[in-house]
Amino acid sequence: MIAASIPDYRELARKRLPRFLFEYIDGGSYAEVTLRRNIADLENVALRQRVLRDMSRLDLSTELFGQKLALPVALAPIGLAGMNARRGECQAVRAAETAGIPFTLSTVSACSMAEVARAASRPFWFQLYMIRDRGFIRELLQEAVERKCSTLVFTVDMPVPGSRYRDYHSGLAGAPGLRGAMRRAMQGALKPDWAWDVGVMGRPHALGNVAHKLQGKTGIEDFFAWMRQNFDNSIAWKDLDFIRSEWTGPLVIKGLLDPEDAREAAALGADGIVVSNHGGRQLDGVLSTARALPPIAEAVGDRLTVLADGGVRSGLDVLRMLALGAKGVLLGRAWAFALAARGQAGVEHMLRLIEAEMRVAMTLTGVASIAEIDRSILAQR
Ligand SMILES: Cc1cc2nc3c(=O)[nH]c(=O)nc-3n(C[C@H](O)[C@H](O)[C@H](O)COP(=O)(O)O)c2cc1C
């Protein structure tokens, strides 16, 4: 299949990945109400068509946290992305560089910060989860400084993991020991291209940044057990002072859905926030990001940089998020699917599609630069 869109990449990823990995990316929590809302609410935002406005010169570039970007997008942190293609995070960081946008490395990536730094030629962003062991957090932050990460994305919507039914059905969760390992191995054997690329050639299969804390355990259930034990549900706003004192660069708080929380983030001096519900993977039933974003942008948009993610499946969706008040958009599943389907080349192509779709959308809504995009390009305001 020739991929013409992000949904096409989703189909290609479904064909190439073992079931447990595809469902891990594609799924949401509980009944997946929020996952569906993210996509539906965003695509239902109607654009206002304008014509005959000389759109021969478009500028899609922007600046986020002092960094010039070719497009107003960044690759969101995706845990275990390195299992979707051989040394996946290294391929993705190179694709982001080719496109002139930032890549965000997850705390729970397959490739370590050191490995990604070797693959990269420019600074990338690092995403941090709140882990109980503050000494370990300090280590991670010091390493992020050493590796010249340019922005810290601190994710706050995962004090406990949401239950994802699909992971139980696929054998990724709830099937410990040999039984689970056999199920996953059988699913891998049915996908020989993946089995060779990642299963054989993509080793080691560990969590690069966390491996030394797992004391030699490398099973996927060891990883989930570590997450359950180490993610900190006692975290409160005051703990951000600790992060602030360890990290002097731009700080972006990811996972806000409420204007009151956004005001707290602004009061604490965060440089940015990401309006996000973790791609519908945490508290099911919460608002879609397309609906949560406008009041948040209204409340704090003049005090910090508001980014958003969730349900973005085209360049048109990027434009919609910007019109709803975001200054930049994070792509989540879009890049995970493209990476799974075609590695670095897939992510590069997906980003070219986003750019081409944005050009069409900007031309036909009559906006020549990113700064001009606001609610005036929406049909219902
Ligand atoms: C497979 C998968 C793994 C993710 N892992 C992380 C992670 O490690 N850290 C994090 O902050 N967010 C993580 N997220 C959430 C994304 O960063 C982002 O918020 C979400 O994917 C946006 O929604 P979208 O996929 O609909 O674009 C993950 C999302 C997916 C789909």
PDBQT file of the ligand as one rigid body, heavy atoms in Angstrom, charges set to zero:
ROOT
HETATM    1  C1  LIG A 401       2.052   3.876  22.853  1.00  0.00    +0.000 C 
HETATM    2  C2  LIG A 401       2.071   5.162  23.620  1.00  0.00    +0.000 A 
HETATM    3  C3  LIG A 401       3.032   5.367  24.595  1.00  0.00    +0.000 A 
HETATM    4  C4  LIG A 401       3.093   6.585  25.280  1.00  0.00    +0.000 A 
HETATM    5  N1  LIG A 401       4.100   6.789  26.182  1.00  0.00    +0.000 NA
HETATM    6  C5  LIG A 401       4.200   7.999  26.792  1.00  0.00    +0.000 A 
HETATM    7  C6  LIG A 401       5.300   8.279  27.653  1.00  0.00    +0.000 A 
HETATM    8  O1  LIG A 401       6.192   7.458  27.853  1.00  0.00    +0.000 OA
HETATM    9  N2  LIG A 401       5.329   9.484  28.254  1.00  0.00    +0.000 N 
HETATM   10  C7  LIG A 401       4.360  10.455  28.056  1.00  0.00    +0.000 A 
HETATM   11  O2  LIG A 401       4.435  11.542  28.612  1.00  0.00    +0.000 OA
HETATM   12  N3  LIG A 401       3.321  10.213  27.212  1.00  0.00    +0.000 NA
HETATM   13  C8  LIG A 401       3.234   9.026  26.580  1.00  0.00    +0.000 A 
HETATM   14  N4  LIG A 401       2.200   8.799  25.713  1.00  0.00    +0.000 N 
HETATM   15  C9  LIG A 401       1.235   9.883  25.410  1.00  0.00    +0.000 C 
HETATM   16  C10 LIG A 401       1.745  10.718  24.225  1.00  0.00    +0.000 C 
HETATM   17  O3  LIG A 401       2.898  11.444  24.564  1.00  0.00    +0.000 OA
HETATM   18  C11 LIG A 401       0.684  11.716  23.730  1.00  0.00    +0.000 C 
HETATM   19  O4  LIG A 401       0.232  12.486  24.813  1.00  0.00    +0.000 OA
HETATM   20  C12 LIG A 401      -0.510  11.025  23.060  1.00  0.00    +0.000 C 
HETATM   21  O5  LIG A 401      -0.078   9.932  22.306  1.00  0.00    +0.000 OA
HETATM   22  C13 LIG A 401      -1.247  12.023  22.159  1.00  0.00    +0.000 C 
HETATM   23  O6  LIG A 401      -2.370  11.436  21.579  1.00  0.00    +0.000 OA
HETATM   24  P1  LIG A 401      -2.376  10.832  20.077  1.00  0.00    +0.000 P 
HETATM   25  O7  LIG A 401      -1.618   9.562  20.141  1.00  0.00    +0.000 OA
HETATM   26  O8  LIG A 401      -3.812  10.646  19.805  1.00  0.00    +0.000 OA
HETATM   27  O9  LIG A 401      -1.698  11.821  19.169  1.00  0.00    +0.000 OA
HETATM   28  C14 LIG A 401       2.127   7.586  25.010  1.00  0.00    +0.000 A 
HETATM   29  C15 LIG A 401       1.161   7.373  24.031  1.00  0.00    +0.000 A 
HETATM   30  C16 LIG A 401       1.126   6.180  23.336  1.00  0.00    +0.000 A 
HETATM   31  C17 LIG A 401       0.098   6.000  22.258  1.00  0.00    +0.000 C 
ENDROOT
TORSDOF 0
